[in-house]
């Protein structure tokens, strides 16, 4: 993901501020004062303002101190924390988690605002704890089914009811994932380290676990490994996977660390198929490589198969198959290495018929040639052998900060056209199947599931580092629904902010598109409307006279008669799947919410990430998520639960 344009965006927005305000007054302990100095020297350039996928400074204040120390010790921040003592790391954690804005302070627009205790909420427990009962309307994994279709055939509401949807309840949390739902139970993780089981109809808490460092969507399966018969699985930032009894929240097992590279992590949701659990690995090496003394680069994206009953590793397959080797010394005298990259950002897709798992990979980090980056890869379930790998963009070599000509940058720097969306296995009307994929280039692809041969490709969006198809697509049994972000391409729409010209970007084409899965033909297109928004959170841009970005980056979800899709400006809409006509819309930023967990006046914000879940006659989406677009996010987000007439 490219960040130079985002830096320019933040600087331009701040320059446009016309309000006369004073600087925040911060009350600090001696330890937090030391931590601030270290943070400013080591971390600030990526977190304040937040760059790319990095959380903002204020979002970090919602993390637990132990999580922050862990990230610096053996997590993604360890390369940036090299040479720091334990007391130094503790001081940084103290600064991030205990600094408070003084009562008379008026923080500048966009400045970090530490989260007050009242905004963190109070867990209101349910009066009863009924057993889990499955229903035909459940949404149990991020893609709903093994094929990652994101299509709910039994939504529990009719298409005619969609226009009557209203917020029934809301729940505030930091950096929440997409929820999964089974019966009257809803499961969700978040950046604060809390793993929740909520009542899907009311939002009260069935159980909550502390210290679960994950933001992956929980997978829910019926399994004899769990005392209740229902198990849930999450991947943690520590590169471990944990299994819990979904009814009680009690841990069943915790895997060993499935990757030792400290820059690695788990972003894509683990997928269950039979007695196996497939876990994708991604990385934070793109920002780590900004440091001249960092030996760029060594991370290789991989898929790990775990035994469902025990969590033991069965096999691990790297998508970058060329040998890692030293290459040359950079201008700072650090030995470079490669090839590297191919992070798997999204959930894998299971093909039971062929015994395959499909994954979509990210860009390369070095000049060393690899065919495993920007590719769709088919891996055999039982053996971990790569059956086929189809690369769609060669030499997409990229790390962050190359606009500053850093020593570790590849030459030339690639366009950063990762795959961030899960592949979809789709059954055509003629009985054949096709693998559908969408890339940040704005191009959608259709591939042969047996060979990986490219059948069709269609340029839908203009594409850019944060453009094109970002986090997902959806289907029904007739069409492919493609949401287009093109967020950087839209900066010329922000009043007072000059357009981004460095990358010679084409005009953005944000919106929702309907395609023929067999041919890639565009059946209809509905541009994202220019609509008002009000960003009230720590990533606020509305002081720049309405910096609403109408990028459509979140994954859509479908049901008979409706496709739901959100935008970075906080609008949540439903579309007619046959024509693309907007049949319902709701601004999540037009009001605040008094949440079930007793947060008053919680604001909404951007919709950017894994998209909505449809289950049990209700629709759930997260508003205010700090996504890659780096705008409209809140340190504390709000999960919104919609029902017909709010009943």
Secondary structure by P-SEA (a helix, b strand, c coil): cccaaaaaaaaaaaaacccccccbbbbbcaaaaaaaaaaaacccccccccccccccaaaaaaccaaaaaaaacccccccccccccaaaaaaaaaaaccccccccccccccccccccccccccccccccccccccccccccccccccccccccccccccccccccccccbbbbbccccbbbbcccbbbbcccccccccccccccccccccccccccccbbbbbcccccccbbbbbbccccbbbbccccccccccccccccccccccccbbbbbcccbbbbbbbbcccccccccccccccccccccccccccccccccccccccbbbbcccccccccccccccccccbbbbbbccccbbbbbbbbbccccccccccbbbbbbccccccccccccccccccccccccccccccccccccccccbbbbbccccccbbbbbbbccccccccccccccccccccccccccccccccccccccccbbbbbbcccccccccccccccccccccccccbbbbbbccccccccccccccbbbbbbcccccccccccccccccccbbbbcccbbbbbccccccccccccccccccccccccccccccccccbbbbcccccccccccccccccccccccccccccccbbbbbbbccccc
